[in-house]
Amino acid sequence: MLRILLLLLGLHSIFCMPDCHSNTHIISSSDGTITYQYISDWDLIQLYQNTRHTLVRSCGTGCCSNQCQNIDCTMFMTKNNNECYMKKGSYDTSRGANQKTWFASYVRCDMKCNAGQESLSGARCEDCRDGYSKTTRNSQPCSQCANGTISSIDFSFCAIPCPVGNVRLLSNGECSQCIAGKHTTTTVGTVCNDCEIGKYSEVLASSICLDCVPGTYSGVSGLSICLDCAVGKYSMTLGASHFETCVECIQGKYSGVSGSSICVNCVTGKYSGTLAANSYTTCLDCVQGTYSEISASSICLNCAQGKYSDLPAATVCMNCPAGTWNGNTSSYGIESCTECSKGKYSSITGATSIQECLQCPLGKFHRLVAVASAVFCHDCMCLLYMYCNNSIVIFLLLIHYLVL
């Protein structure tokens, strides 16, 4: 009796392996329609004629990884509740009339696969082939789709292809447009995909999502519009995915509207020291005595020596005219240019020093100020015993007076 129990336990361990087909191979029955698990050439159980029913095979926990759908008992077994029992008193005479034996060589273990899957090899479940489908969980193979239809993306049904940008509803099989912010590129899909970050779709039934244009961004998926950079900021990035791509306008520039891809320059004659300026009013006029000759200036420059500006928002400084000079900076108004004195002249515009006011040549003079040329210096009209030196008439004493 002990030997029988040991044999039974050994047989049970053979049938209840973690994988139905470990260390076994597959054979077919005579009609070629049923696949069996082949355990060994002969699995014999020595039983006596009065042996009671003995459990041989069950699809309980641990047997065939819970994938068995049903058991096909051999001719020497009886089936009850999907379990195989040895028939009481049965024996096989092919191995000798005096040897009362039973063999349980063939036990069927069908793979029960989910919808959209099948097990053609009997070893594991795999997706249906293209053009095939299966609607329910069972051990049956997938069925071929009818002409004009195709497999769904999960192979759970066959249907007429939906237009691109549409998906097949599992509830009723009808095509449905993807909403804004979603898309699909397949004609057999059942789910619309969210537009990725940095992209958007503002129309129904979209097959693609577009990059966010410069000045906008999309920090989350599934958006129908991209978000604008705030006023005072800009972004030149295509497909931006974060608000940090929006950067502040530098000094000398401004952005008065949201969603800007560039900042606007303050014009010449104006400046702005404001970061992230959001209005053209932040561009201020250069004051008198200063200028800005380029756009996007953050400061105005002082007029140099020899120059002045007499108007606000100056783009250049003007030279002091010939006959004058100016040694100061930031000067405004022509009054800041000092005139060359009588007897002197300067033909240089923008003179910066009094040294640039030259004296009339010896023997010549003039009585004017701010003279721009030596042509204004005239010959002296000297009396007896007098000479002309830079328009100053000097009376000389006669030598003999000095002698005396």
C-alpha positions as MATLAB code, in Angstrom:
seq = 'MLRILLLLLGLHSIFCMPDCHSNTHIISSSDGTITYQYISDWDLIQLYQNTRHTLVRSCGTGCCSNQCQNIDCTMFMTKNNNECYMKKGSYDTSRGANQKTWFASYVRCDMKCNAGQESLSGARCEDCRDGYSKTTRNSQPCSQCANGTISSIDFSFCAIPCPVGNVRLLSNGECSQCIAGKHTTTTVGTVCNDCEIGKYSEVLASSICLDCVPGTYSGVSGLSICLDCAVGKYSMTLGASHFETCVECIQGKYSGVSGSSICVNCVTGKYSGTLAANSYTTCLDCVQGTYSEISASSICLNCAQGKYSDLPAATVCMNCPAGTWNGNTSSYGIESCTECSKGKYSSITGATSIQECLQCPLGKFHRLVAVASAVFCHDCMCLLYMYCNNSIVIFLLLIHYLVL';
ca = [
       0.000    0.000    0.000;
       2.831    2.369    0.827;
       4.368    1.684   -2.601;
       1.081    2.594   -4.280;
       0.854    5.910   -2.415;
       4.419    6.777   -3.312;
       3.701    6.013   -6.956;
       0.600    8.151   -6.859;
       2.477   11.039   -5.289;
       5.162   10.750   -7.952;
       2.557   10.788  -10.723;
       0.845   13.823   -9.183;
       4.162   15.689   -9.109;
       4.627   14.906  -12.801;
       1.202   16.240  -13.768;
       1.263   19.304  -11.528;
       4.361   21.125  -12.705;
       4.684   24.941  -12.735;
       4.649   24.883  -16.543;
       2.395   22.407  -18.330;
       5.063   21.558  -20.847;
       8.306   21.524  -18.909;
      10.366   18.461  -19.739;
       7.629   17.106  -22.013;
       6.811   17.170  -25.686;
       3.616   17.569  -27.711;
       1.891   14.812  -29.681;
      -1.453   14.653  -31.485;
      -4.262   12.189  -31.337;
      -5.163    9.947  -34.223;
      -7.630   12.427  -35.717;
      -5.122   15.308  -35.433;
      -7.543   17.651  -33.701;
      -6.569   17.422  -30.044;
      -3.212   18.321  -28.586;
      -2.142   16.358  -25.552;
       0.547   16.630  -22.987;
       2.741   13.569  -23.341;
       4.179   12.609  -19.976;
       6.359    9.615  -20.808;
       6.314    6.417  -22.805;
       4.606    4.476  -19.997;
       3.424    5.858  -16.701;
       2.245    2.746  -14.893;
       0.429    2.554  -11.620;
       0.397   -0.837   -9.908;
      -3.133   -1.139   -8.567;
      -5.113   -4.101   -7.422;
      -8.585   -4.965   -8.572;
     -10.202   -3.814   -5.378;
      -8.425   -0.442   -5.308;
     -10.806    2.397   -4.763;
     -11.048    5.425   -7.047;
      -7.718    7.290   -7.007;
      -7.199   10.956   -8.010;
      -4.752   11.137  -10.880;
      -5.098   14.600  -12.411;
      -6.645   17.867  -11.375;
      -6.486   21.480  -12.561;
      -6.179   22.884   -9.095;
      -3.797   25.580   -7.890;
      -0.254   24.955   -9.053;
      -1.173   22.672  -11.931;
      -0.274   24.016  -15.364;
       0.054   27.539  -13.970;
      -3.746   27.671  -13.639;
      -4.038   27.729  -17.426;
      -5.914   24.426  -17.868;
      -9.396   24.703  -19.222;
     -10.321   21.039  -19.137;
      -8.862   17.608  -18.730;
      -9.237   14.768  -21.193;
      -9.046   11.535  -19.196;
      -7.681    8.322  -20.697;
      -9.735    5.222  -21.329;
      -8.738    3.808  -17.956;
      -9.971    6.848  -16.044;
     -13.272    8.322  -15.084;
     -13.853   12.081  -15.091;
     -15.603   13.963  -12.327;
     -15.610   17.714  -11.930;
     -12.709   18.161  -14.328;
     -10.655   15.623  -12.342;
      -9.487   12.236  -13.572;
      -9.787    9.140  -11.365;
      -8.513    5.635  -12.073;
     -11.392    3.290  -12.751;
     -11.807    0.748   -9.995;
     -10.710   -2.724  -11.119;
      -9.531   -1.630  -14.558;
      -6.302   -2.947  -15.873;
      -4.309   -3.239  -19.047;
      -3.629   -6.688  -20.418;
      -1.235   -5.505  -23.096;
       1.580   -5.688  -20.597;
       0.730   -9.192  -19.405;
      -2.483  -10.823  -18.202;
      -1.235  -11.431  -14.708;
      -0.031   -7.856  -14.256;
      -2.899   -5.602  -13.232;
      -1.756   -2.166  -14.343;
      -3.162    1.122  -15.481;
      -1.444    3.691  -17.632;
      -2.237    7.388  -17.780;
      -0.079    8.461  -20.681;
      -2.221   11.226  -22.152;
      -3.738   14.117  -20.253;
      -5.142   17.074  -22.173;
      -4.324   20.538  -20.831;
      -5.808   23.297  -23.048;
      -4.427   26.853  -22.776;
      -7.150   29.336  -21.950;
      -6.092   32.622  -23.574;
      -7.571   36.096  -23.195;
      -9.516   37.873  -25.900;
      -7.190   38.804  -28.747;
      -4.816   35.912  -27.972;
      -4.414   32.254  -28.869;
      -2.088   29.341  -28.180;
      -1.225   27.621  -31.423;
       1.696   25.770  -29.863;
      -0.098   24.874  -26.662;
       2.818   26.290  -24.717;
       1.883   29.975  -24.245;
      -0.645   32.629  -25.259;
       0.266   35.027  -28.054;
      -1.503   37.869  -29.884;
      -3.692   36.883  -32.805;
      -2.116   37.170  -36.222;
      -2.863   40.240  -38.363;
      -6.292   39.872  -39.943;
      -7.534   37.626  -37.120;
      -9.380   38.312  -33.875;
     -10.930   36.672  -30.813;
     -13.615   38.293  -28.695;
     -13.639   36.198  -25.506;
     -11.286   34.314  -23.191;
     -11.181   30.654  -24.180;
      -8.960   27.959  -25.610;
     -10.099   28.459  -29.194;
      -7.831   29.876  -31.908;
      -8.408   33.335  -33.393;
     -10.840   33.687  -36.296;
      -9.973   35.313  -39.613;
     -11.553   38.715  -40.274;
     -14.054   39.060  -43.095;
     -13.104   40.775  -46.360;
     -12.921   44.550  -46.028;
     -12.293   44.421  -42.288;
      -9.109   44.427  -40.238;
      -8.078   43.425  -36.747;
      -8.441   45.941  -33.986;
      -5.228   47.067  -32.347;
      -5.769   44.581  -29.508;
      -7.071   41.847  -31.888;
     -10.299   41.593  -29.886;
     -12.569   42.269  -32.876;
     -12.608   42.900  -36.616;
     -14.011   46.098  -38.100;
     -13.987   48.393  -41.126;
     -10.967   50.718  -40.767;
     -11.771   54.068  -39.174;
     -10.512   57.275  -40.820;
      -7.208   58.546  -39.511;
      -7.859   60.672  -36.424;
     -10.711   58.395  -35.345;
     -10.802   55.428  -32.985;
     -13.087   52.430  -32.662;
     -15.315   52.489  -29.589;
     -15.244   49.179  -27.782;
     -18.762   49.758  -26.500;
     -20.492   49.756  -29.886;
     -17.746   49.354  -32.499;
     -18.425   52.757  -34.044;
     -15.749   55.230  -35.127;
     -15.319   58.297  -32.954;
     -13.260   61.433  -33.605;
     -10.340   62.257  -31.336;
     -11.037   65.441  -29.394;
      -8.763   68.488  -29.459;
      -5.528   67.812  -27.609;
      -5.466   64.177  -28.754;
      -4.561   62.297  -31.910;
      -4.127   58.895  -33.470;
      -2.158   57.777  -36.492;
      -3.705   54.326  -36.872;
      -6.993   53.223  -38.405;
      -7.468   50.366  -35.931;
      -6.901   52.135  -32.625;
      -9.323   52.152  -29.749;
      -7.692   54.979  -27.771;
      -6.769   58.535  -28.769;
      -3.320   59.530  -27.551;
      -2.595   62.766  -25.705;
      -0.444   65.300  -27.496;
       3.000   65.245  -25.893;
       4.370   68.147  -23.876;
       5.582   70.873  -26.197;
       2.840   70.038  -28.700;
      -0.862   70.738  -29.216;
      -3.852   69.913  -31.410;
      -6.718   72.373  -31.649;
      -8.899   70.448  -34.123;
     -11.025   67.311  -33.984;
      -9.907   64.055  -35.605;
      -6.266   65.060  -35.661;
      -3.656   62.604  -36.866;
      -0.716   64.736  -35.695;
       0.098   67.179  -32.931;
       1.899   70.408  -33.821;
       4.867   71.987  -32.068;
       4.109   74.979  -29.875;
       5.185   78.069  -31.827;
       7.869   80.412  -30.446;
       6.435   82.576  -27.693;
       4.319   79.713  -26.330;
       4.859   76.488  -24.397;
       3.053   73.361  -23.259;
       4.130   71.952  -19.905;
       1.557   69.139  -19.772;
       0.303   66.628  -22.295;
      -3.099   66.698  -23.957;
      -3.409   70.440  -24.586;
      -5.524   71.888  -27.381;
      -3.637   75.213  -27.248;
      -0.202   76.204  -26.037;
       0.221   78.723  -23.241;
       1.563   82.212  -23.980;
       4.701   83.666  -22.457;
       3.702   86.552  -20.191;
       4.136   90.208  -21.179;
       7.684   91.338  -20.596;
       8.987   87.924  -21.668;
       9.662   86.093  -24.902;
      10.700   82.695  -26.240;
      12.322   81.757  -29.544;
      12.020   78.009  -28.860;
       9.911   75.827  -31.151;
       8.064   73.098  -29.253;
       8.844   74.581  -25.824;
       7.743   72.324  -22.968;
       8.294   74.546  -19.919;
       7.493   78.087  -18.848;
      11.173   78.616  -18.057;
      11.815   78.858  -21.787;
      10.103   82.264  -21.530;
      12.894   84.684  -20.613;
      12.766   88.319  -19.551;
      13.316   91.109  -22.026;
      16.691   92.725  -21.359;
      17.195   96.418  -20.665;
      16.553   98.523  -23.735;
      13.763   96.214  -24.934;
      10.145   95.506  -24.059;
       7.309   93.091  -24.822;
       3.875   94.625  -24.642;
       1.850   91.523  -25.569;
       1.804   87.941  -24.343;
       3.073   85.155  -26.557;
       5.977   87.179  -27.937;
       8.789   85.456  -29.784;
      10.983   88.590  -29.670;
      11.294   91.733  -27.588;
      10.889   95.142  -29.247;
      13.840   97.565  -29.225;
      13.564  101.022  -27.761;
      14.141  103.406  -30.686;
      17.173  105.676  -31.071;
      17.080  108.705  -28.791;
      15.463  106.619  -26.061;
      16.629  104.162  -23.416;
      15.250  101.735  -20.848;
      16.930  100.411  -17.739;
      14.017   98.132  -16.894;
      14.229   94.326  -17.007;
      11.155   92.483  -18.315;
       9.662   95.778  -19.510;
       6.080   95.283  -20.666;
       5.321   98.576  -22.415;
       6.869  101.040  -24.836;
       6.360  103.694  -22.152;
       9.363  102.233  -20.319;
      11.513  103.642  -23.153;
      12.442  107.148  -21.939;
      13.803  110.145  -23.867;
      17.481  110.917  -23.550;
      17.757  114.262  -21.692;
      19.497  117.337  -23.129;
      23.236  116.914  -23.155;
      22.943  113.150  -23.824;
      22.127  111.022  -26.846;
      21.449  107.460  -28.071;
      22.455  106.719  -31.634;
      21.515  103.004  -31.577;
      18.254  101.252  -30.735;
      17.791   99.019  -27.669;
      19.931  101.310  -25.520;
      19.900  100.763  -21.795;
      21.576  104.156  -21.143;
      22.114  107.445  -22.945;
      25.640  108.675  -23.591;
      26.945  112.099  -22.600;
      27.787  114.538  -25.325;
      31.593  114.755  -25.593;
      33.730  117.894  -25.254;
      33.257  120.241  -28.152;
      29.685  119.040  -28.637;
      26.203  119.755  -27.296;
      22.572  118.736  -27.727;
      19.757  121.194  -27.369;
      16.761  118.832  -27.669;
      15.551  115.778  -25.693;
      15.661  112.329  -27.352;
      18.760  113.342  -29.300;
      20.269  110.669  -31.512;
      23.513  112.646  -32.085;
      25.313  115.567  -30.483;
      26.156  118.643  -32.559;
      29.616  120.181  -32.850;
      30.288  123.582  -31.459;
      30.647  125.861  -34.516;
      33.976  127.188  -35.739;
      35.144  130.136  -33.687;
      33.981  128.512  -30.448;
      35.105  125.748  -28.147;
      33.702  123.642  -25.285;
      35.773  121.769  -22.720;
      32.796  120.243  -20.905;
      30.740  117.096  -21.423;
      26.937  116.674  -21.264;
      26.499  120.165  -22.607;
      23.163  121.321  -23.916;
      22.408  124.414  -25.946;
      24.755  126.308  -28.231;
      25.321  128.700  -25.354;
      27.625  126.063  -23.855;
      30.099  126.754  -26.663;
      32.551  129.523  -25.602;
      33.469  132.151  -28.246;
      37.037  132.823  -29.258;
      37.945  136.361  -28.067;
      38.861  139.447  -30.160;
      41.976  139.089  -32.212;
      41.629  135.297  -32.323;
      39.959  132.783  -34.594;
      39.305  129.016  -34.914;
      38.368  127.237  -38.097;
      37.748  123.915  -36.289;
      34.240  122.737  -35.496;
      33.899  120.857  -32.216;
      36.944  122.537  -30.666;
      37.552  121.307  -27.143;
      40.115  123.843  -25.809;
      40.852  127.563  -25.794;
      44.231  126.724  -27.273;
      42.402  126.022  -30.508;
      41.573  129.727  -30.748;
      44.553  131.112  -32.711;
      45.827  134.707  -32.752;
      45.723  136.748  -35.924;
      49.127  136.912  -37.649;
      51.521  139.718  -36.709;
      50.487  142.965  -38.333;
      46.845  141.957  -38.532;
      43.911  142.337  -36.230;
      40.106  142.172  -35.835;
      37.682  143.420  -33.240;
      35.130  140.546  -33.465;
      34.447  137.452  -31.334;
      33.813  133.849  -32.489;
      35.711  134.402  -35.670;
      35.935  131.229  -37.749;
      38.775  132.142  -40.136;
      41.978  134.135  -40.446;
      40.468  136.009  -43.383;
      38.752  138.203  -40.858;
      42.138  139.387  -39.615;
      42.925  142.761  -41.371;
      46.131  144.726  -41.773;
      46.795  147.207  -39.022;
      46.528  150.967  -39.855;
      49.432  152.151  -37.636;
      50.465  155.758  -37.025;
      54.046  156.993  -36.845;
      56.073  155.331  -34.187;
      53.314  152.584  -33.717;
      53.062  148.885  -34.624;
      50.172  146.389  -34.677;
      50.258  143.292  -32.560;
      47.096  141.218  -32.639;
      44.804  144.220  -33.066;
      46.317  146.039  -30.143;
      47.869  149.341  -31.133;
      50.948  150.038  -29.076;
      52.307  153.502  -28.802;
      56.064  153.519  -28.733;
      58.282  156.124  -27.376;
      60.999  157.277  -29.621;
      64.376  155.808  -28.867;
      65.725  159.187  -28.275;
      63.131  159.677  -25.598;
      64.452  156.547  -23.965;
      67.952  157.781  -24.331;
      67.001  160.989  -22.677;
];
